[in-house]
Amino acid sequence: MYLTSEVKKNIFADNGKDATDTGSPESQVALFTHRIQHLTGHLKINRNDKVTERSLVMLVGKRRSLLGYLKKRDIQRYRDIIKKLNIRK
């Protein structure tokens, strides 16, 4: 599987406060970004996989809502995470 517990711990350690910080918006956005990149690669190979396409759209929506929350609450943390993950320009 592409998302093992070690990969999750690395994502949370890099983007959260520590490896057990699974609830912060930054760590959730980083996890969603990792999953979105994986699903995008899958869809490049399997173009007619509609279930995966729907999952990808739902993940992008969740990430977008979390980024909106973070932007509204703390603009500097928002800017740091989008710069770190190269989500936007």
C-alpha positions as CSV (number, residue, x, y, z in Angstrom):
1,M,0.0,0.0,0.0
2,Y,1.2,3.5,-0.8
3,L,0.3,5.1,2.5
4,T,1.9,3.1,5.4
5,S,2.0,4.2,9.0
6,E,5.7,5.2,8.6
7,V,4.8,7.5,5.7
8,K,2.0,9.1,7.7
9,K,4.3,9.6,10.7
10,N,6.8,11.3,8.4
11,I,4.1,13.6,6.9
12,F,2.8,14.5,10.3
13,A,6.3,15.1,11.7
14,D,7.3,17.3,8.7
15,N,4.1,19.4,8.7
16,G,2.7,19.2,12.3
17,K,4.2,19.9,15.6
18,D,5.4,16.3,16.0
19,A,4.7,12.8,14.7
20,T,1.6,12.4,16.8
21,D,0.0,15.7,15.7
22,T,-2.6,14.3,13.4
23,G,-5.3,16.9,14.0
24,S,-3.7,20.2,13.0
25,P,-4.9,21.7,9.7
26,E,-1.4,21.7,8.3
27,S,-0.9,18.0,8.9
28,Q,-4.3,17.2,7.4
29,V,-3.6,19.3,4.3
30,A,-0.2,17.6,3.9
31,L,-1.8,14.2,4.1
32,F,-4.6,15.1,1.6
33,T,-1.9,16.5,-0.7
34,H,0.0,13.2,-0.6
35,R,-3.2,11.3,-1.4
36,I,-4.2,13.7,-4.2
37,Q,-0.8,13.2,-5.8
38,H,-1.1,9.4,-5.7
39,L,-4.7,9.4,-7.1
40,T,-3.6,11.8,-9.8
41,G,-0.9,9.4,-10.9
42,H,-3.4,6.6,-10.9
43,L,-5.8,8.5,-13.0
44,K,-3.2,9.3,-15.6
45,I,-2.9,5.6,-16.2
46,N,-6.5,4.6,-15.7
47,R,-8.5,7.3,-17.4
48,N,-11.9,5.7,-17.1
49,D,-11.8,5.0,-13.3
50,K,-14.8,7.1,-12.3
51,V,-14.8,6.0,-8.6
52,T,-11.2,7.2,-8.2
53,E,-12.0,10.4,-10.0
54,R,-14.9,11.0,-7.6
55,S,-12.6,10.3,-4.6
56,L,-10.1,12.7,-6.0
57,V,-12.7,15.5,-6.4
58,M,-13.9,14.9,-2.8
59,L,-10.3,15.0,-1.5
60,V,-9.6,18.3,-3.3
61,G,-12.8,19.7,-1.8
62,K,-11.8,18.7,1.7
63,R,-8.3,20.2,1.3
64,R,-9.8,23.4,-0.1
65,S,-12.2,23.7,2.9
66,L,-9.3,23.1,5.4
67,L,-7.2,25.7,3.6
68,G,-10.1,28.2,3.7
69,Y,-10.4,27.6,7.4
70,L,-6.7,28.0,7.9
71,K,-6.7,31.2,5.8
72,K,-9.5,32.6,7.9
73,R,-8.0,31.7,11.3
74,D,-4.2,32.4,10.7
75,I,-3.0,33.8,7.4
76,Q,0.7,33.2,8.1
77,R,0.2,29.5,8.8
78,Y,-1.8,29.3,5.6
79,R,1.0,31.0,3.6
80,D,3.6,28.7,5.1
81,I,1.8,25.5,4.3
82,I,0.9,26.4,0.7
83,K,4.5,27.5,0.1
84,K,5.9,24.3,1.7
85,L,3.7,22.0,-0.3
86,N,3.7,24.0,-3.5
87,I,-0.1,23.9,-3.7
88,R,-0.6,27.3,-5.3
89,K,1.4,30.0,-7.0
